[in-house]
């Protein structure tokens, strides 16, 4: 049972820490006035993805099923492989934008990591709702 609640705890702590960092740096405007809203929106999307996974695991254990079965492992594996492949191109685009804009590279590293997480969440939902992933 502890295995189920640990990801939810880690996710909650990460959201709290990132939220504190965003609101502490609210005076720094890199992309305009709506930058904070975009950051908060991305955090909410990633948090809802974590909540979705946690609720699914809790329901599975409630019905006596294993927390992760073969299909969910295969969905995670396929989503991870596709998101890794696409993230390589994402990093190429980010490095090009960073070179052309002349801004600090640290900011683009954060956006690249968030982009990778969003890609994984997107592919995971795609394969989860598609159902048959053997095609």
Secondary structure, 3 states (H helix, E strand, C coil): CHHHHHHHHHHHHHHHHHHHHHHHCCCCCCCCCCHHHHHHHHHHHHHHHHHHHHHHHHHHHHCCCCCCCHHHHHHHHHHHHHHHHHHHHHHHHHHHHHHHHCCCHHHHHHHHHHHHHHHHHHHHHHHHHHCCCCC
